[in-house]
């Protein structure tokens, strides 16, 4: 049985192009959509969602290709482009009656949220980003031996076939290695939750790789086009991330300031899975964003 957020309703609603998304929905008030990262599902938001639900309608979908959402075949690069995945989120919120909403994303979900902010400025009222830089900037800052931290990005960027076979052959070891390495405190991820992430990821190897492959191709082209056009995020933006700038040798706040004039950039001592490592801190950052 798929684990979900206690006390939330579990629904399936249309995204873009006939794809259906599974989502947990709870609370009442102004809407906020929370997008999960890799190798996780919407369940990663369980603590933060419960904290926000007293004042907000909280919508936590599984991204296309992940969890209980549809996993269409990547017949062309657009299928898992962040532009398409952002359109999924806008359609899902509209199906729930929300034409405007705040959006917060972690990891892969943050890349989708970033694209939604650029493509749908009339829809996204506030934008929260956890522990990424935009796709174009990500590739630009990964260089030399320090780039080994992102080896999976390079692996899953390869042409279809080999990455999928390699990962499927040792799925628990592959996905589990990130769950182990990226958490500051392993006790914040209970065994049943960890098992759910591994089960869901093993069942979605092909679509997860397609999502990552898009970030080495079509997503870069979309970001470059926006950069060339001088496009920026029009809404208030809060970014919370580990000190990747110090580790990889770049100015993280400067990278974000170029995209987000109305920026609150914060560093955290929490691990990559910060919504689980430090839910009070992340919930407070989101509440602060929504108050702007």
Sine and cosine of phi, psi and omega as CSV:
sin_phi,cos_phi,sin_psi,cos_psi,sin_omega,cos_omega
0.00,0.00,0.72,-0.69,0.00,-1.00
-0.92,0.39,0.77,-0.63,0.09,-1.00
-0.97,0.23,0.60,-0.80,0.04,-1.00
-0.64,-0.76,-0.07,-1.00,-0.08,-1.00
-0.99,0.15,0.83,-0.55,-0.04,-1.00
-0.83,0.55,0.70,-0.71,0.04,-1.00
0.99,0.12,-0.10,0.99,0.03,-1.00
-0.99,-0.11,0.50,-0.87,0.13,-0.99
-0.98,0.20,0.53,-0.85,0.06,-1.00
-0.92,-0.38,0.84,-0.54,-0.10,-1.00
-0.78,-0.63,0.31,-0.95,0.18,-0.98
-0.82,-0.57,0.81,-0.58,-0.08,-1.00
-0.65,-0.76,0.35,-0.93,-0.05,-1.00
-0.95,0.31,0.67,-0.74,0.21,-0.98
-0.98,-0.18,-0.71,-0.70,0.02,-1.00
-1.00,-0.09,0.48,-0.88,0.17,-0.99
0.85,0.52,0.55,0.83,0.06,-1.00
0.99,0.16,0.00,1.00,0.03,-1.00
-0.98,0.20,0.69,-0.73,0.06,-1.00
-0.98,-0.22,0.64,-0.77,0.05,-1.00
-0.93,-0.36,0.65,-0.76,0.18,-0.98
-1.00,0.01,0.60,-0.80,-0.03,-1.00
-0.49,-0.87,0.52,-0.86,0.18,-0.98
-0.98,-0.17,0.75,-0.66,-0.08,-1.00
-0.76,-0.65,0.75,-0.66,0.02,-1.00
-0.39,-0.92,0.15,-0.99,0.03,-1.00
0.98,0.17,-0.11,-0.99,0.03,-1.00
-0.45,-0.89,0.44,-0.90,-0.04,-1.00
0.87,-0.50,-0.26,-0.97,-0.03,-1.00
-0.87,0.49,0.64,-0.77,-0.16,-0.99
-0.99,0.16,0.61,-0.79,0.15,-0.99
-0.69,-0.73,0.76,-0.65,0.01,-1.00
-0.97,-0.25,0.74,-0.68,-0.04,-1.00
-0.90,-0.45,0.83,-0.55,-0.05,-1.00
-0.94,-0.35,0.76,-0.65,-0.10,-1.00
-0.99,0.16,0.14,-0.99,0.04,-1.00
-0.91,-0.41,-0.29,-0.96,-0.03,-1.00
-0.97,-0.22,0.62,-0.78,-0.12,0.99
-0.99,-0.16,0.97,0.25,-0.17,-0.99
-0.79,-0.62,-0.12,-0.99,0.11,-0.99
-0.73,-0.68,-0.11,-0.99,0.04,-1.00
-0.84,0.54,-0.32,0.95,-0.05,-1.00
-0.87,0.49,-0.39,0.92,-0.01,-1.00
-0.87,0.48,-0.34,0.94,-0.04,-1.00
-1.00,-0.02,0.11,0.99,-0.20,-0.98
-0.82,0.57,-0.69,0.72,-0.04,-1.00
-0.96,0.28,-0.70,0.71,-0.02,-1.00
-0.92,0.39,-0.67,0.74,-0.01,-1.00
-0.86,0.51,-0.68,0.74,0.00,-1.00
-0.90,0.43,-0.56,0.83,0.02,-1.00
-0.95,0.32,-0.54,0.84,-0.02,-1.00
-0.99,0.10,-0.37,0.93,-0.18,-0.98
-0.93,0.37,-0.28,0.96,0.04,-1.00
-0.92,0.39,-0.47,0.88,-0.09,-1.00
-0.85,-0.53,-0.13,0.99,-0.11,-0.99
-0.64,-0.77,0.48,-0.88,0.26,-0.97
-0.98,0.21,0.87,-0.49,-0.12,-0.99
-0.94,-0.34,0.82,-0.57,-0.06,-1.00
-0.87,-0.49,0.87,-0.49,-0.07,-1.00
-0.83,-0.55,1.00,-0.04,0.00,-1.00
-1.00,0.06,0.37,-0.93,0.34,-0.94
-0.99,0.12,0.77,-0.63,0.08,-1.00
-0.86,0.51,0.43,-0.90,0.13,-0.99
-0.83,0.56,0.67,-0.74,-0.02,-1.00
1.00,0.01,-0.08,1.00,-0.08,-1.00
-0.77,-0.64,0.39,-0.92,0.15,-0.99
0.82,0.57,-0.73,-0.68,-0.04,-1.00
-1.00,-0.08,0.07,1.00,0.04,-1.00
-0.98,0.20,0.28,-0.96,0.03,-1.00
-0.87,0.49,0.46,-0.89,-0.03,-1.00
-0.78,-0.63,0.96,0.27,-0.05,-1.00
-0.91,0.42,0.47,-0.88,0.06,-1.00
-0.94,0.34,0.68,-0.73,-0.03,-1.00
-0.98,0.18,0.97,0.25,-0.02,-1.00
-0.95,0.31,-0.34,0.94,0.11,-0.99
-0.44,-0.90,0.24,-0.97,-0.09,-1.00
-0.87,0.49,-0.43,0.90,-0.04,-1.00
-0.91,0.42,-0.41,0.91,-0.13,-0.99
-0.86,0.50,-0.62,0.78,0.02,-1.00
-0.89,-0.45,0.33,0.95,0.15,-0.99
-0.88,0.48,0.58,-0.81,0.04,-1.00
-0.89,0.46,-0.44,0.90,0.09,-1.00
-0.88,0.47,-0.69,0.73,0.03,-1.00
-0.93,0.37,-0.68,0.74,-0.01,-1.00
-0.92,0.39,-0.54,0.84,0.10,-0.99
-0.92,0.40,-0.64,0.77,0.06,-1.00
-0.89,0.46,-0.57,0.82,0.11,-0.99
-0.82,0.57,-0.75,0.67,-0.10,-0.99
-0.91,0.40,-0.67,0.74,0.03,-1.00
-0.89,0.46,-0.68,0.74,0.02,-1.00
-0.91,0.41,-0.66,0.75,0.03,-1.00
-0.87,0.49,-0.73,0.68,0.00,-1.00
-0.89,0.46,-0.65,0.76,0.02,-1.00
-0.89,0.45,-0.61,0.79,0.02,-1.00
-0.90,0.43,-0.42,0.91,0.06,-1.00
-1.00,-0.03,0.05,1.00,0.07,-1.00
1.00,-0.06,0.28,0.96,-0.07,-1.00
-0.90,-0.43,0.96,-0.27,0.03,-1.00
-0.99,0.10,-0.33,0.94,0.07,-1.00
-0.70,-0.71,0.63,-0.78,-0.04,-1.00
-0.31,-0.95,0.37,-0.93,0.14,-0.99
-0.99,0.11,0.50,-0.87,-0.09,-1.00
-0.69,-0.72,0.77,-0.63,0.02,-1.00
-0.77,-0.64,0.73,-0.68,0.00,-1.00
-0.73,-0.68,0.51,-0.86,0.07,-1.00
-0.88,-0.47,0.73,-0.68,0.15,-0.99
0.84,0.54,-0.85,-0.52,-0.01,-1.00
-0.85,0.52,-0.64,0.77,0.04,-1.00
-0.89,0.45,-0.50,0.87,0.05,-1.00
-0.94,0.34,-0.56,0.83,0.09,-1.00
-0.91,0.42,-0.62,0.78,0.07,-1.00
-0.91,0.41,-0.68,0.73,0.00,-1.00
-0.89,0.46,-0.67,0.74,0.04,-1.00
-0.85,0.53,-0.74,0.67,0.00,-1.00
-0.90,0.43,-0.63,0.77,0.05,-1.00
-0.88,0.48,-0.64,0.77,0.01,-1.00
-0.89,0.46,-0.60,0.80,0.03,-1.00
-0.97,0.23,-0.65,0.76,-0.09,-1.00
-0.99,0.13,-0.44,0.90,-0.12,-0.99
-0.75,-0.66,0.84,0.55,-0.06,-1.00
-0.90,0.44,-0.39,0.92,0.02,-1.00
-0.98,0.20,-0.22,0.98,-0.07,-1.00
-0.96,-0.27,-0.63,0.78,-0.08,-1.00
-1.00,0.01,0.92,-0.39,-0.07,-1.00
-0.99,0.10,-0.57,0.82,-0.01,-1.00
-0.58,-0.82,0.54,-0.84,-0.06,-1.00
-0.76,-0.65,0.83,-0.56,0.06,-1.00
-0.91,-0.41,0.69,-0.72,-0.08,-1.00
-0.78,-0.63,0.80,-0.60,0.01,-1.00
-0.90,-0.43,0.93,-0.38,0.29,-0.96
0.92,0.39,0.65,0.76,0.17,-0.98
-0.65,-0.76,0.19,-0.98,0.42,-0.91
-0.90,-0.44,0.32,-0.95,-0.02,-1.00
-0.84,0.55,0.38,-0.92,-0.12,-0.99
-0.80,0.60,-0.76,0.65,-0.02,-1.00
-0.86,0.52,-0.70,0.71,0.00,-1.00
-0.93,0.36,-0.56,0.83,0.01,-1.00
-0.84,0.54,-0.75,0.66,-0.01,-1.00
-0.91,0.41,-0.54,0.84,-0.03,-1.00
-0.95,0.32,-0.46,0.89,-0.05,-1.00
-1.00,-0.09,-0.16,0.99,0.03,-1.00
-1.00,0.01,0.96,-0.27,-0.01,-1.00
-0.45,-0.90,0.45,-0.90,0.01,-1.00
0.93,0.38,-0.27,-0.96,-0.06,-1.00
-0.89,0.45,-0.48,0.87,-0.02,-1.00
-0.90,0.44,-0.36,0.93,0.00,-1.00
-0.93,0.38,-0.21,0.98,0.01,-1.00
-0.86,0.51,-0.42,0.91,0.03,-1.00
-0.88,0.48,-0.40,0.92,-0.01,-1.00
-0.92,-0.39,0.58,0.82,-0.07,-1.00
-0.85,0.53,-0.54,0.84,-0.03,-1.00
-0.91,0.42,-0.48,0.88,0.05,-1.00
-0.89,0.46,-0.66,0.75,0.00,-1.00
-0.96,0.29,-0.63,0.78,0.02,-1.00
-0.87,0.49,-0.76,0.65,-0.10,-1.00
-0.98,0.18,-0.08,1.00,0.11,-0.99
-0.99,0.14,-0.17,0.98,-0.05,-1.00
-0.95,0.32,0.33,-0.94,-0.02,-1.00
-0.85,0.53,0.42,-0.91,-0.05,-1.00
-0.84,0.55,0.62,-0.78,0.07,-1.00
0.80,-0.60,-0.97,0.23,-0.10,-0.99
-0.91,0.43,-0.76,0.66,-0.01,-1.00
-0.85,0.53,-0.69,0.72,-0.01,-1.00
-0.88,0.47,-0.68,0.74,-0.01,-1.00
-0.92,0.40,-0.68,0.74,-0.01,-1.00
-0.90,0.44,-0.71,0.71,-0.05,-1.00
-0.95,0.32,-0.69,0.72,-0.01,-1.00
-0.88,0.47,-0.51,0.86,-0.01,-1.00
-0.94,0.33,-0.30,0.95,0.02,-1.00
-0.53,-0.85,0.79,0.61,-0.16,-0.99
-0.87,0.49,-0.74,0.68,-0.04,-1.00
-0.89,0.45,-0.65,0.76,0.02,-1.00
-0.92,0.40,-0.67,0.74,-0.02,-1.00
-0.91,0.42,-0.85,0.52,-0.05,-1.00
-0.92,0.38,-0.60,0.80,0.01,-1.00
-0.90,0.44,-0.49,0.87,0.00,-1.00
-0.89,0.46,-0.57,0.82,0.02,-1.00
-0.97,0.25,-0.63,0.77,0.05,-1.00
-0.87,0.49,-0.59,0.81,0.00,-1.00
-0.97,0.22,-0.68,0.73,-0.14,-0.99
-0.98,0.20,-0.48,0.87,-0.17,-0.99
-0.99,-0.13,-0.03,1.00,0.00,-1.00
-0.99,-0.16,0.79,-0.61,0.08,-1.00
-0.92,0.40,-0.65,0.76,-0.06,-1.00
-0.77,-0.64,0.98,-0.21,-0.06,-1.00
-0.85,0.53,-0.38,0.92,-0.04,-1.00
-0.94,0.33,-0.26,0.97,0.03,-1.00
-0.97,0.24,-0.15,0.99,0.03,-1.00
-0.88,-0.47,1.00,-0.02,-0.05,-1.00
-0.84,0.54,0.34,-0.94,-0.10,-1.00
-0.88,0.47,-0.60,0.80,0.00,-1.00
-0.93,0.36,-0.55,0.84,0.04,-1.00
-0.94,0.34,-0.71,0.71,0.05,-1.00
-0.85,0.52,-0.69,0.72,0.01,-1.00
-0.89,0.46,-0.60,0.80,0.03,-1.00
-0.91,0.42,-0.67,0.74,0.05,-1.00
-0.88,0.47,-0.68,0.73,0.00,-1.00
-0.91,0.41,-0.69,0.73,0.01,-1.00
-0.88,0.47,-0.75,0.66,-0.05,-1.00
-0.90,0.43,-0.63,0.77,-0.03,-1.00
-0.94,0.34,-0.66,0.75,0.02,-1.00
-0.88,0.47,-0.50,0.87,0.01,-1.00
-0.99,0.12,-0.02,1.00,-0.12,-0.99
-0.73,-0.69,0.45,0.90,-0.08,-1.00
-0.83,0.56,-0.75,0.66,-0.08,-1.00
-0.88,0.48,-0.69,0.72,-0.03,-1.00
-0.97,0.26,-0.55,0.84,0.07,-1.00
-0.90,0.44,-0.70,0.71,0.04,-1.00
-0.89,0.46,-0.64,0.77,0.02,-1.00
-0.89,0.46,-0.63,0.78,0.06,-1.00
-0.87,0.50,-0.75,0.67,0.01,-1.00
-0.92,0.39,-0.64,0.77,0.00,-1.00
-0.87,0.50,-0.62,0.79,0.03,-1.00
-0.87,0.49,-0.50,0.86,-0.03,-1.00
-0.97,0.22,-0.13,0.99,0.11,-0.99
-0.97,-0.24,0.12,0.99,-0.11,-0.99
-0.64,-0.77,-1.00,-0.08,-0.17,-0.99
-0.92,0.40,-0.56,0.83,0.00,-1.00
-0.91,0.42,-0.62,0.79,0.06,-1.00
-0.88,0.47,-0.68,0.73,0.00,-1.00
-0.89,0.46,-0.64,0.77,0.01,-1.00
-0.92,0.40,-0.69,0.73,0.03,-1.00
-0.89,0.45,-0.69,0.73,-0.02,-1.00
-0.89,0.46,-0.65,0.76,0.02,-1.00
-0.88,0.47,-0.65,0.76,0.04,-1.00
-0.93,0.37,-0.64,0.77,0.05,-1.00
-0.88,0.48,-0.71,0.70,0.00,-1.00
-0.89,0.45,-0.54,0.84,-0.01,-1.00
-0.99,0.11,-0.11,0.99,-0.04,-1.00
0.97,0.25,0.36,0.93,-0.01,-1.00
-0.93,0.38,0.61,-0.79,0.06,-1.00
-0.66,-0.75,0.27,-0.96,0.04,-1.00
-0.98,0.21,0.83,-0.56,-0.13,-0.99
-1.00,0.08,-0.29,0.96,-0.11,-0.99
-0.99,-0.14,0.23,-0.97,0.14,-0.99
-0.87,0.49,0.68,-0.73,-0.05,-1.00
-0.80,-0.61,0.74,-0.67,0.17,-0.99
-0.88,-0.47,0.79,-0.62,0.06,-1.00
-0.89,-0.45,0.80,-0.60,0.10,-1.00
-0.86,-0.51,0.83,-0.56,-0.01,-1.00
-0.48,-0.88,0.34,-0.94,0.17,-0.99
-0.91,0.41,0.22,-0.98,-0.09,-1.00
-0.99,0.15,0.89,0.45,-0.01,-1.00
-0.91,0.40,-0.49,0.87,0.01,-1.00
-0.86,0.51,-0.70,0.72,0.02,-1.00
-0.92,0.39,-0.60,0.80,-0.05,-1.00
-0.96,0.29,-0.59,0.81,-0.10,-0.99
-0.95,-0.32,-0.03,1.00,0.13,-0.99
0.99,0.17,0.69,0.72,0.07,-1.00
-0.58,-0.81,0.22,-0.97,-0.02,-1.00
-1.00,-0.05,1.00,-0.08,-0.09,-1.00
-0.89,0.46,-0.70,0.71,0.00,-1.00
-0.90,0.44,-0.60,0.80,0.04,-1.00
-0.91,0.42,-0.65,0.76,0.06,-1.00
-0.85,0.53,-0.72,0.69,-0.05,-1.00
-0.95,0.31,-0.56,0.83,-0.01,-1.00
-0.89,0.46,-0.52,0.85,0.02,-1.00
-0.90,0.43,-0.46,0.89,-0.01,-1.00
-0.99,-0.14,-0.44,0.90,-0.20,-0.98
-0.74,-0.67,1.00,-0.06,-0.01,-1.00
-0.87,0.49,-0.60,0.80,0.00,-1.00
-0.99,-0.12,0.98,0.19,-0.21,-0.98
-0.89,-0.46,0.72,-0.69,0.24,-0.97
-0.91,-0.43,0.97,-0.26,-0.05,-1.00
-0.97,-0.25,0.82,-0.58,-0.07,-1.00
-0.79,-0.61,0.61,-0.79,0.16,-0.99
-0.98,-0.19,0.54,-0.84,-0.01,-1.00
-0.78,-0.62,0.45,-0.89,0.12,-0.99
-1.00,0.02,-0.12,0.99,0.05,-1.00
-0.93,0.38,0.31,-0.95,0.06,-1.00
-0.97,0.22,-0.08,-1.00,-0.02,-1.00
-0.86,0.52,-0.62,0.79,0.00,-1.00
-1.00,0.10,0.83,0.55,-0.21,-0.98
-0.92,0.39,-0.47,0.88,0.04,-1.00
-0.92,0.39,-0.39,0.92,0.07,-1.00
-0.99,-0.14,-0.60,0.80,0.02,-1.00
-0.93,0.36,-0.64,0.77,-0.13,-0.99
-0.62,-0.79,0.91,0.42,-0.10,-1.00
-0.89,0.45,-0.55,0.83,0.02,-1.00
-0.90,0.44,-0.69,0.72,0.01,-1.00
-0.89,0.46,-0.70,0.71,-0.05,-1.00
-0.95,0.31,-0.65,0.76,0.06,-1.00
-0.88,0.48,-0.65,0.76,0.02,-1.00
-0.91,0.42,-0.64,0.77,0.03,-1.00
-0.90,0.43,-0.64,0.77,0.02,-1.00
-0.93,0.37,-0.67,0.74,0.03,-1.00
-0.89,0.46,-0.63,0.78,0.07,-1.00
-0.90,0.44,-0.66,0.75,0.06,-1.00
-0.87,0.50,-0.73,0.68,-0.06,-1.00
-0.93,0.38,-0.33,0.94,0.02,-1.00
-1.00,0.10,-0.17,0.99,-0.03,-1.00
-0.98,0.21,0.00,0.00,0.00,0.00
